[in-house]
């Protein structure tokens, strides 16, 4: 399973995961830096990838939310309290095995919130 970290998530985390043999990419790696969210979401969706984002505004934009549903994507959103590279890295590395398990087992589309201490389904936000 490939995870696409959006531009709001650090390129360094994606690169560190990839150095460890994990399937993690960033828009910079794909020539998609600076592209609108719908372009990045469409790219990931066409390939069956999951996204990791700190931009929950995606859920409030009908056309972007529709892409998540249309492509039956899995999405992990980072809690607003996760700020700074050290906190972001620690949180992602702590929860990486659980995120991979969810991505492989959870029917799509799905939405999960990644917090410093947990990963939980976003029950109030449903897709498809």
N, CA and C atoms as an extended XYZ file, in Angstrom:
384
Properties=species:S:1:pos:R:3:atomname:S:1:resname:S:1:resid:I:1 pbc="F F F"
N         0.837       -1.174        0.000 N   UNK     1
C         0.000        0.000        0.000 CA  UNK     1
C         0.881        1.235        0.000 C   UNK     1
N         0.607        2.142       -0.914 N   UNK     2
C         1.361        3.392       -0.986 CA  UNK     2
C         0.585        4.489       -0.286 C   UNK     2
N         1.303        5.307        0.463 N   UNK     3
C         0.732        6.443        1.172 CA  UNK     3
C         1.298        7.719        0.558 C   UNK     3
N         0.412        8.621        0.175 N   UNK     4
C         0.819        9.919       -0.348 CA  UNK     4
C         0.630       10.959        0.747 C   UNK     4
N         1.718       11.515        1.210 N   UNK     5
C         1.677       12.603        2.194 CA  UNK     5
C         1.459       13.897        1.421 C   UNK     5
N         0.444       14.666        1.793 N   UNK     6
C         0.193       15.894        1.039 CA  UNK     6
C         1.208       16.968        1.417 C   UNK     6
N         1.130       18.104        0.744 N   UNK     7
C         2.121       19.156        0.964 CA  UNK     7
C         2.071       19.752        2.356 C   UNK     7
N         0.955       19.574        3.052 N   UNK     8
C         0.858       20.080        4.421 CA  UNK     8
C         1.583       19.169        5.413 C   UNK     8
N         1.899       17.972        4.982 N   UNK     9
C         2.686       17.045        5.801 CA  UNK     9
C         4.131       17.114        5.301 C   UNK     9
N         5.057       16.945        6.173 N   UNK    10
C         6.460       17.137        5.830 CA  UNK    10
C         6.992       16.129        4.807 C   UNK    10
N         7.694       16.656        3.834 N   UNK    11
C         8.377       15.818        2.861 CA  UNK    11
C         9.423       14.944        3.554 C   UNK    11
N         9.985       15.437        4.658 N   UNK    12
C        11.031       14.696        5.368 CA  UNK    12
C        10.502       13.397        5.972 C   UNK    12
N         9.266       13.410        6.436 N   UNK    13
C         8.685       12.195        7.006 CA  UNK    13
C         8.484       11.154        5.915 C   UNK    13
N         7.945       11.574        4.779 N   UNK    14
C         7.753       10.649        3.658 CA  UNK    14
C         9.082       10.069        3.200 C   UNK    14
N        10.088       10.906        3.103 N   UNK    15
C        11.401       10.431        2.666 CA  UNK    15
C        12.022        9.481        3.689 C   UNK    15
N        11.861        9.781        4.984 N   UNK    16
C        12.408        8.897        6.021 CA  UNK    16
C        11.739        7.523        5.972 C   UNK    16
N        10.430        7.515        5.784 N   UNK    17
C         9.722        6.237        5.670 CA  UNK    17
C        10.201        5.458        4.453 C   UNK    17
N        10.383        6.150        3.354 N   UNK    18
C        10.849        5.484        2.136 CA  UNK    18
C        12.261        4.925        2.329 C   UNK    18
N        13.106        5.655        3.035 N   UNK    19
C        14.458        5.163        3.337 CA  UNK    19
C        14.412        3.874        4.156 C   UNK    19
N        13.327        3.707        4.908 N   UNK    20
C        13.144        2.500        5.716 CA  UNK    20
C        12.406        1.405        4.948 C   UNK    20
N        12.220        1.599        3.642 N   UNK    21
C        11.604        0.585        2.805 CA  UNK    21
C        10.090        0.638        2.735 C   UNK    21
N         9.513        1.733        3.218 N   UNK    22
C         8.067        1.870        3.208 CA  UNK    22
C         7.609        2.586        1.935 C   UNK    22
N         6.366        2.344        1.546 N   UNK    23
C         5.799        2.979        0.352 CA  UNK    23
C         5.166        4.306        0.741 C   UNK    23
N         5.978        5.349        0.774 N   UNK    24
C         5.529        6.693        1.126 CA  UNK    24
C         6.080        7.675        0.105 C   UNK    24
N         5.205        8.530       -0.401 N   UNK    25
C         5.620        9.534       -1.382 CA  UNK    25
C         5.041       10.885       -0.999 C   UNK    25
N         5.580       11.907       -1.626 N   UNK    26
C         5.183       13.290       -1.381 CA  UNK    26
C         4.998       13.952       -2.748 C   UNK    26
N         4.134       14.948       -2.851 N   UNK    27
C         3.953       15.619       -4.151 CA  UNK    27
C         5.257       16.098       -4.785 C   UNK    27
N         6.238       16.500       -3.971 N   UNK    28
C         7.531       16.925       -4.522 CA  UNK    28
C         8.198       15.803       -5.315 C   UNK    28
N         8.004       14.565       -4.868 N   UNK    29
C         8.612       13.413       -5.535 CA  UNK    29
C         7.964       13.126       -6.887 C   UNK    29
N         6.745       13.598       -7.070 N   UNK    30
C         5.946       13.245       -8.244 CA  UNK    30
C         5.797       14.391       -9.241 C   UNK    30
N         6.451       15.508       -8.963 N   UNK    31
C         6.289       16.679       -9.823 CA  UNK    31
C         4.936       17.352       -9.639 C   UNK    31
N         4.300       17.130       -8.482 N   UNK    32
C         2.981       17.698       -8.221 CA  UNK    32
C         3.020       18.820       -7.185 C   UNK    32
N         4.207       19.288       -6.834 N   UNK    33
C         4.321       20.359       -5.846 CA  UNK    33
C         3.586       21.596       -6.347 C   UNK    33
N         2.787       22.175       -5.480 N   UNK    34
C         2.053       23.385       -5.827 CA  UNK    34
C         0.760       23.154       -6.580 C   UNK    34
N         0.460       21.913       -6.901 N   UNK    35
C        -0.779       21.611       -7.622 CA  UNK    35
C        -1.973       21.684       -6.671 C   UNK    35
N        -3.158       21.999       -7.198 N   UNK    36
C        -4.354       22.028       -6.350 CA  UNK    36
C        -4.624       20.658       -5.724 C   UNK    36
N        -5.307       20.675       -4.587 N   UNK    37
C        -5.613       19.436       -3.876 CA  UNK    37
C        -6.317       18.423       -4.763 C   UNK    37
N        -7.244       18.886       -5.606 N   UNK    38
C        -7.991       17.930       -6.432 CA  UNK    38
C        -7.093       17.192       -7.422 C   UNK    38
N        -6.030       17.823       -7.881 N   UNK    39
C        -5.085       17.160       -8.786 CA  UNK    39
C        -4.320       16.074       -8.020 C   UNK    39
N        -3.853       16.413       -6.831 N   UNK    40
C        -3.092       15.466       -6.011 CA  UNK    40
C        -3.994       14.308       -5.567 C   UNK    40
N        -5.213       14.636       -5.140 N   UNK    41
C        -6.155       13.585       -4.735 CA  UNK    41
C        -6.487       12.671       -5.906 C   UNK    41
N        -6.705       13.245       -7.076 N   UNK    42
C        -7.002       12.445       -8.258 CA  UNK    42
C        -5.856       11.521       -8.622 C   UNK    42
N        -4.637       12.028       -8.536 N   UNK    43
C        -3.450       11.231       -8.835 CA  UNK    43
C        -3.369       10.028       -7.904 C   UNK    43
N        -3.533       10.278       -6.611 N   UNK    44
C        -3.474        9.189       -5.622 CA  UNK    44
C        -4.643        8.227       -5.808 C   UNK    44
N        -5.818        8.773       -6.047 N   UNK    45
C        -7.004        7.944       -6.200 CA  UNK    45
C        -6.938        7.017       -7.394 C   UNK    45
N        -6.415        7.500       -8.504 N   UNK    46
C        -6.291        6.677       -9.714 CA  UNK    46
C        -5.356        5.492       -9.496 C   UNK    46
N        -4.484        5.595       -8.533 N   UNK    47
C        -3.509        4.538       -8.257 CA  UNK    47
C        -3.892        3.672       -7.057 C   UNK    47
N        -5.013        4.012       -6.409 N   UNK    48
C        -5.455        3.228       -5.258 CA  UNK    48
C        -4.663        3.493       -3.997 C   UNK    48
N        -4.015        4.650       -3.914 N   UNK    49
C        -3.202        4.996       -2.762 CA  UNK    49
C        -4.058        5.588       -1.646 C   UNK    49
N        -3.515        5.573       -0.446 N   UNK    50
C        -4.098        6.286        0.693 CA  UNK    50
C        -3.408        7.634        0.805 C   UNK    50
N        -4.097        8.587        1.416 N   UNK    51
C        -3.469        9.886        1.646 CA  UNK    51
C        -3.282       10.115        3.135 C   UNK    51
N        -2.257       10.896        3.450 N   UNK    52
C        -1.999       11.359        4.804 CA  UNK    52
C        -1.936       12.872        4.700 C   UNK    52
N        -2.810       13.555        5.456 N   UNK    53
C        -2.933       14.997        5.308 CA  UNK    53
C        -3.176       15.672        6.645 C   UNK    53
N        -2.730       16.895        6.749 N   UNK    54
C        -3.080       17.704        7.919 CA  UNK    54
C        -4.105       18.763        7.523 C   UNK    54
N        -4.630       18.653        6.323 N   UNK    55
C        -5.588       19.638        5.798 CA  UNK    55
C        -7.003       19.065        5.814 C   UNK    55
N        -7.681       19.179        6.946 N   UNK    56
C        -9.044       18.654        7.039 CA  UNK    56
C       -10.036       19.485        6.246 C   UNK    56
N        -9.592       20.609        5.691 N   UNK    57
C       -10.487       21.405        4.836 CA  UNK    57
C       -10.962       20.597        3.642 C   UNK    57
N       -10.208       19.564        3.268 N   UNK    58
C       -10.616       18.672        2.178 CA  UNK    58
C       -12.029       18.145        2.444 C   UNK    58
N       -12.321       17.872        3.692 N   UNK    59
C       -13.616       17.296        4.053 CA  UNK    59
C       -14.757       18.304        3.956 C   UNK    59
N       -14.417       19.565        3.867 N   UNK    60
C       -15.442       20.608        3.794 CA  UNK    60
C       -15.613       21.155        2.382 C   UNK    60
N       -14.843       20.670        1.454 N   UNK    61
C       -14.949       21.082        0.048 CA  UNK    61
C       -15.610       19.947       -0.725 C   UNK    61
N       -16.810       20.203       -1.202 N   UNK    62
C       -17.627       19.145       -1.818 CA  UNK    62
C       -16.889       18.435       -2.956 C   UNK    62
N       -16.208       19.179       -3.825 N   UNK    63
C       -15.542       18.553       -4.978 CA  UNK    63
C       -14.361       17.683       -4.547 C   UNK    63
N       -13.652       18.056       -3.499 N   UNK    64
C       -12.536       17.238       -3.018 CA  UNK    64
C       -13.043       16.017       -2.250 C   UNK    64
N       -14.069       16.226       -1.459 N   UNK    65
C       -14.689       15.112       -0.741 CA  UNK    65
C       -15.245       14.089       -1.734 C   UNK    65
N       -15.813       14.588       -2.842 N   UNK    66
C       -16.355       13.692       -3.871 CA  UNK    66
C       -15.248       12.835       -4.478 C   UNK    66
N       -14.041       13.386       -4.628 N   UNK    67
C       -12.919       12.605       -5.164 CA  UNK    67
C       -12.564       11.446       -4.234 C   UNK    67
N       -12.603       11.690       -2.927 N   UNK    68
C       -12.314       10.618       -1.972 CA  UNK    68
C       -13.314        9.476       -2.137 C   UNK    68
N       -14.572        9.840       -2.341 N   UNK    69
C       -15.619        8.834       -2.512 CA  UNK    69
C       -15.506        8.153       -3.872 C   UNK    69
N       -15.366        8.948       -4.914 N   UNK    70
C       -15.295        8.419       -6.286 CA  UNK    70
C       -14.165        7.412       -6.454 C   UNK    70
N       -13.021        7.723       -5.896 N   UNK    71
C       -11.847        6.850       -6.029 CA  UNK    71
C       -11.755        5.823       -4.897 C   UNK    71
N       -12.753        5.850       -4.013 N   UNK    72
C       -12.781        4.912       -2.873 CA  UNK    72
C       -11.438        4.926       -2.140 C   UNK    72
N       -11.066        6.112       -1.694 N   UNK    73
C        -9.760        6.311       -1.076 CA  UNK    73
C        -9.799        6.124        0.431 C   UNK    73
N        -8.663        5.771        0.953 N   UNK    74
C        -8.447        5.785        2.387 CA  UNK    74
C        -7.710        7.070        2.729 C   UNK    74
N        -8.139        7.732        3.800 N   UNK    75
C        -7.521        9.005        4.172 CA  UNK    75
C        -7.253        9.048        5.670 C   UNK    75
N        -6.052        9.477        6.009 N   UNK    76
C        -5.647        9.683        7.389 CA  UNK    76
C        -5.386       11.175        7.560 C   UNK    76
N        -6.113       11.789        8.500 N   UNK    77
C        -5.945       13.217        8.750 CA  UNK    77
C        -5.260       13.411       10.090 C   UNK    77
N        -4.233       14.254       10.081 N   UNK    78
C        -3.464       14.532       11.289 CA  UNK    78
C        -4.190       15.567       12.130 C   UNK    78
N        -4.293       15.308       13.411 N   UNK    79
C        -4.947       16.214       14.339 CA  UNK    79
C        -4.249       17.569       14.318 C   UNK    79
N        -5.023       18.635       14.519 N   UNK    80
C        -4.479       19.999       14.521 CA  UNK    80
C        -3.388       20.223       15.558 C   UNK    80
N        -3.384       19.427       16.615 N   UNK    81
C        -2.398       19.619       17.677 CA  UNK    81
C        -1.010       19.108       17.290 C   UNK    81
N        -0.922       18.383       16.181 N   UNK    82
C         0.367       17.827       15.750 CA  UNK    82
C         1.089       18.897       14.933 C   UNK    82
N         1.994       19.581       15.597 N   UNK    83
C         2.733       20.670       14.960 CA  UNK    83
C         4.229       20.446       15.140 C   UNK    83
N         4.969       20.833       14.146 N   UNK    84
C         6.418       20.708       14.217 CA  UNK    84
C         6.890       19.351       13.723 C   UNK    84
N         8.052       19.354       13.114 N   UNK    85
C         8.594       18.147       12.507 CA  UNK    85
C         8.807       17.027       13.516 C   UNK    85
N         9.302       17.338       14.715 N   UNK    86
C         9.556       16.290       15.709 CA  UNK    86
C         8.260       15.620       16.145 C   UNK    86
N         7.234       16.404       16.439 N   UNK    87
C         5.949       15.834       16.867 CA  UNK    87
C         5.305       15.058       15.736 C   UNK    87
N         5.352       15.599       14.530 N   UNK    88
C         4.785       14.918       13.366 CA  UNK    88
C         5.493       13.577       13.140 C   UNK    88
N         6.805       13.601       13.140 N   UNK    89
C         7.580       12.374       12.909 CA  UNK    89
C         7.295       11.330       13.976 C   UNK    89
N         7.331       11.744       15.225 N   UNK    90
C         7.077       10.819       16.333 CA  UNK    90
C         5.684       10.199       16.214 C   UNK    90
N         4.696       11.008       15.882 N   UNK    91
C         3.317       10.525       15.777 CA  UNK    91
C         3.161        9.540       14.625 C   UNK    91
N         3.685        9.883       13.465 N   UNK    92
C         3.563        8.999       12.297 CA  UNK    92
C         4.304        7.684       12.554 C   UNK    92
N         5.524        7.750       13.063 N   UNK    93
C         6.290        6.518       13.297 CA  UNK    93
C         5.638        5.652       14.358 C   UNK    93
N         5.057        6.271       15.372 N   UNK    94
C         4.372        5.512       16.428 CA  UNK    94
C         3.179        4.748       15.862 C   UNK    94
N         2.442        5.384       14.961 N   UNK    95
C         1.200        4.806       14.458 CA  UNK    95
C         1.320        4.142       13.088 C   UNK    95
N         2.498        4.148       12.501 N   UNK    96
C         2.670        3.605       11.155 CA  UNK    96
C         2.176        2.158       11.020 C   UNK    96
N         2.523        1.251       11.922 N   UNK    97
C         2.013       -0.122       11.772 CA  UNK    97
C         0.473       -0.180       11.781 C   UNK    97
N        -0.158        0.603       12.637 N   UNK    98
C        -1.621        0.621       12.702 CA  UNK    98
C        -2.212        1.237       11.424 C   UNK    98
N        -1.606        2.285       10.915 N   UNK    99
C        -2.082        2.908        9.682 CA  UNK    99
C        -1.991        1.925        8.521 C   UNK    99
N        -0.901        1.174        8.447 N   UNK   100
C        -0.758        0.173        7.385 CA  UNK   100
C        -1.791       -0.938        7.540 C   UNK   100
N        -2.033       -1.364        8.775 N   UNK   101
C        -3.030       -2.402        9.017 CA  UNK   101
C        -4.424       -1.923        8.579 C   UNK   101
N        -4.776       -0.716        8.966 N   UNK   102
C        -6.071       -0.147        8.591 CA  UNK   102
C        -6.185       -0.048        7.080 C   UNK   102
N        -5.155        0.465        6.424 N   UNK   103
C        -5.175        0.635        4.973 CA  UNK   103
C        -5.376       -0.685        4.244 C   UNK   103
N        -4.846       -1.766        4.802 N   UNK   104
C        -4.975       -3.069        4.169 CA  UNK   104
C        -6.257       -3.802        4.493 C   UNK   104
N        -6.907       -3.447        5.594 N   UNK   105
C        -8.062       -4.217        6.057 CA  UNK   105
C        -9.397       -3.472        5.989 C   UNK   105
N        -9.367       -2.165        6.088 N   UNK   106
C       -10.598       -1.375        6.186 CA  UNK   106
C       -11.248       -1.204        4.810 C   UNK   106
N       -12.555       -1.488        4.695 N   UNK   107
C       -13.245       -1.216        3.428 CA  UNK   107
C       -13.178        0.280        3.099 C   UNK   107
N       -13.045        0.556        1.819 N   UNK   108
C       -12.921        1.949        1.384 CA  UNK   108
C       -14.224        2.443        0.786 C   UNK   108
N       -14.436        3.722        0.849 N   UNK   109
C       -13.570        4.779        1.381 CA  UNK   109
C       -13.628        4.809        2.905 C   UNK   109
N       -12.554        5.357        3.510 N   UNK   110
C       -12.536        5.521        4.959 CA  UNK   110
C       -11.799        6.789        5.336 C   UNK   110
N       -12.114        7.265        6.529 N   UNK   111
C       -11.476        8.452        7.095 CA  UNK   111
C       -11.024        8.124        8.517 C   UNK   111
N        -9.764        8.415        8.814 N   UNK   112
C        -9.245        8.206       10.161 CA  UNK   112
C        -8.540        9.467       10.624 C   UNK   112
N        -8.651        9.733       11.910 N   UNK   113
C        -7.960       10.846       12.541 CA  UNK   113
C        -6.748       10.292       13.273 C   UNK   113
N        -5.581       10.845       12.980 N   UNK   114
C        -4.342       10.437       13.637 CA  UNK   114
C        -4.031       11.487       14.697 C   UNK   114
N        -4.051       11.051       15.951 N   UNK   115
C        -3.708       11.918       17.071 CA  UNK   115
C        -2.376       11.453       17.638 C   UNK   115
N        -1.818       12.232       18.532 N   UNK   116
C        -0.519       11.847       19.089 CA  UNK   116
C        -0.569       10.489       19.773 C   UNK   116
N        -1.700       10.152       20.395 N   UNK   117
C        -1.772        8.916       21.166 CA  UNK   117
C        -2.669        7.848       20.556 C   UNK   117
N        -3.349        8.141       19.449 N   UNK   118
C        -4.267        7.148       18.888 CA  UNK   118
C        -4.577        7.423       17.418 C   UNK   118
N        -5.132        6.399       16.796 N   UNK   119
C        -5.678        6.503       15.446 CA  UNK   119
C        -7.108        6.015       15.552 C   UNK   119
N        -8.060        6.854       15.163 N   UNK   120
C        -9.460        6.455       15.309 CA  UNK   120
C       -10.281        6.883       14.106 C   UNK   120
N       -11.314        6.102       13.838 N   UNK   121
C       -12.222        6.402       12.735 CA  UNK   121
C       -12.914        7.728       12.996 C   UNK   121
N       -13.101        8.488       11.948 N   UNK   122
C       -13.834        9.751       12.038 CA  UNK   122
C       -15.303        9.436       11.806 C   UNK   122
N       -15.984        9.076       12.837 N   UNK   123
C       -17.367        8.581       12.745 CA  UNK   123
C       -18.358        9.636       12.282 C   UNK   123
N       -18.155       10.879       12.663 N   UNK   124
C       -19.096       11.916       12.251 CA  UNK   124
C       -18.930       12.287       10.788 C   UNK   124
N       -17.798       11.914       10.212 N   UNK   125
C       -17.519       12.213        8.805 CA  UNK   125
C       -17.559       10.916        8.034 C   UNK   125
N       -18.557       10.745        7.238 N   UNK   126
C       -18.690        9.519        6.457 CA  UNK   126
C       -18.591        9.835        4.976 C   UNK   126
N       -18.083        8.887        4.246 N   UNK   127
C       -18.005        8.991        2.791 CA  UNK   127
C       -18.806        7.846        2.191 C   UNK   127
N       -19.300        8.077        0.973 N   UNK   128
C       -19.956        7.019        0.199 CA  UNK   128
C       -20.854        6.160        0.936 C   UNK   128
